[in-house]
Amino acid sequence: MNGRLYDPVLGRMLSADNYVQNATNTQCFNRYSYCVNNPLRYTDPSGEIIFTLLALVFCPPLIPLGIAMDAGSIANTLQNAGHIHHLGAIPALPTLPVAPTAVSAGIFDRMRLLVQRIKNHSNYNEAMGHDLNIIGSDEALDRVAMKPTLEIVISGGEPIIKWKKGHADAIRLEVDRSDNQGWQFLAINTISGFHDKQAFPATPTTWKYRAIYIIADEPVGQMSDEAKITVS
């Protein structure tokens, strides 16, 4: 039956216990002891009442686990409560809180709209933005109104197109080289300072550039005003 025999005269078990119930209690390292070496106070019919006792003393929320591990001996423990009076009254099982309701989808979009609504209020100012831990009003993102401003300089015999990136991921550039081809796709760049390496024409010609911001691979806002430069 895998049971251990107990000698009430010696107050010791006649065979060693292979399991250490509580490594923080030195009595549990005595492999021949019974009930943490205190048989006058405790009884342990199943051999596992230590789980319930540890739960009672150190962590009441684990009492259900101790009961589950020692269902046979808990009744005996309660009947002999007088023998463990130094533990005090058996604490009541805690009431676990109700699980919170799951947040519905779209929470980030709703928060963004809420922040935008706060910033758009006539009384909003930057100090309020700092108090609420949101970006100042000058950083409010209005995708519809986004419009790049282009600047063109000649360097090393090449037109260099510059712009302010802002909140956009990239910019889409188009060019009209006055060759009756109209506006043509030029490039999509994530860094300001695009070098147009097209060879200059033999006669002075006006090249025009325009651009639109891109966020998440989609064009947003308005097309920029045309930026012109004469090359030859």
N, C-alpha and C positions, 0 to 999 in steps of 0.2 A: 504493500500500500504506500510505499515511499514515505511512511511516517517516521517521526523521531521520538524516541522514548525519553521520558523525563523522570528523574529521580528526585522525589520531593524531599528526601532527607538531605541529599547533597545540594538541592536547589539548582541542579545543573542538568542539561541535556546529556544523553549518553553518546550522541553522535554529533559531528560538527555540522554547522549550517554553512552551506556553500554560497549563500547570498548575503550581501551587506545591505541592510535596509536603508541606512542613512549614514552616508560617509562623513557627515559633520558631527556625529555623535560617537564618541570613543567606545561606548558600551556596545555599539553594534559590531565592533570588531572582535568581541569575545564570542567565538563561534560556538561555545557551549552554553551561553547564557539563555535565559528564557524571559521574554517580555522586557527587553532592554535591561536585563538583570534586576528586575524589580517585580518578582512574582507575588509579593504581598499586595500590590496595588492593581496589577493588570492580569487579565486572563486572555488567552489567545487560542481558542479552539481550532481555528482554521490554519493558524501559522502565518497569517498575513494581516493581522489587525494593525500592524505598524503603519500601513498606508492610511488608514482612517485616523489614527492618532496624530500622525504628522499633519494631515489636512486640518484637523481640529486645532492644533497648536500654532502652526506656521502659516497656513493659507486656507482660510475657510472657504473661498470659492472653489477649492479643489475637493471639497467634501463629497460631491457626487461621484468624482472619480474614485475616491477611496472606498465609497460604498460599493461602486461597481466592481472594484477589485477584491472586495471582501464582503460580499453580500451575506455569506453564511455567518460571519462573526459579528456583524454590526449590532444585531439584535442582542447578543450576549453582552456587548459593550454597554448598550443602553440600560440593560437590566442591572449591570454592576456599576452604574454611574457613581454610586457612593464610593467606589474604590478609586475613582479618578477625580475626586472632588477638588484637587488642587488645580485642575484645568479650568474650573469655573463652569458656568452654564454653557451648554452646547449652542453655539451661535446659529441663528437662523440662516437659511440659504439665501444668498443675495438675489435680488430681482434684477435680471439682466435688462438693459435698455432695449427698446424696440429699434430694429434696424432702420436707418434713415431711408427716406424715399429716394429712389434713383433720380438723378438729374436728367431731365428730358433733353433730347438731342437739340443742338443749335445753341448751347449755352454761350459759346464764344462769340457768335454773331450777335446775340442779345446783349452781351456785355459791351461789345464794340459800339452798338447802336446807342446804348445807355450813355457811354462815355462821350460819344459824339453829341448827344442831346444836351449833356451837361455843358460841353464846351461851346455849343452854339447859343447858350442862354446869354441874354444881353448883360447880365450882371457877372458873368464869369470873368475871372482874371487869373493871371499866372500863379498868384499866391494860393488861390483855391486849388489849382492843379497840383501844386506841391503838397498841400495838406491832404489831398485825396490820393496822392501817389499816382497821378496820371500825368502824361506829358503836357507841357504848357500849350496854351491855345494856338501858338504859332506853328505847332507840330501836327495839328489836326489834319487828317488825310481826307481830302475830298477828291475822289477819283475822277469825277466828272469835270472838275475844273483844272485838273493837271495838264500842264502845257509846257513843253520844253522850250528853252531859249537857246538858240544856236549862236556860236561865235566862230568865225573862220579866220585863220591866220595862215600865211605862207611861210614854210620853213623847209629848207633843203630842197626847194623846187617842188614841194608837195603841199596841197591844201590840207590843213589839219582842222577837223571839226571838233569843237569842244562844247560841252553842255554841263549843267548841274544835274547829277543823277537823282538826288532827293530820295523819295521812298520807292522809286521804281527799281525793278530787277535789271532792266536793260532799256535800250532805245533802238527803234527801227529807223534807219536812215534811207532817204530817197534822194535822187539827183536828177536834174534836168540840165543836159549839157547844150541846150539850144541847137540840137541836131535833128529837130522834127520827130524825135522819138518820144517826147513827153517825159513824164515822170517814170523813172526806173528804180527798181530796188537796188540799194547800194550795200547795206550791211545791217546786221544786228550786233550791237556792241554792249558789253556790260561795264566798260570803263571809258570814261571821257577821254577824247583825244584820238579820233579815228583819222588815219592817214589815207587820203585818196591818192592812189598810185597811178591813176590814169594819166597817160602821156598828154602833155599840153598840145593844143592845136597850133597850127602854123600862124594863124591870124588871131588877134585878140577876140576872145569869146567869153560871154558871161555864163558862168555855171551857177546854178541855183540849187540849194539844199533845203530840205525840210525833214522833220522827224516827229515821231510820236512815241510816248512812253509805253513800256511793256511790263505787266505784272502777271506772274504765273502763266507765261507764254501767251497772254492775250493783250492786245492793244487797249489802252485806257486813256481817257481824257481827250484832249484836242490836239490836232496837228499844229505843229509850231508855225510861226511866221516864216516866210522864205528868207533865207540868208544868201546873199549874192556875192560873187567875187569874179573879177575879170582876169582871165588867164591867157597866156600865149607863150 
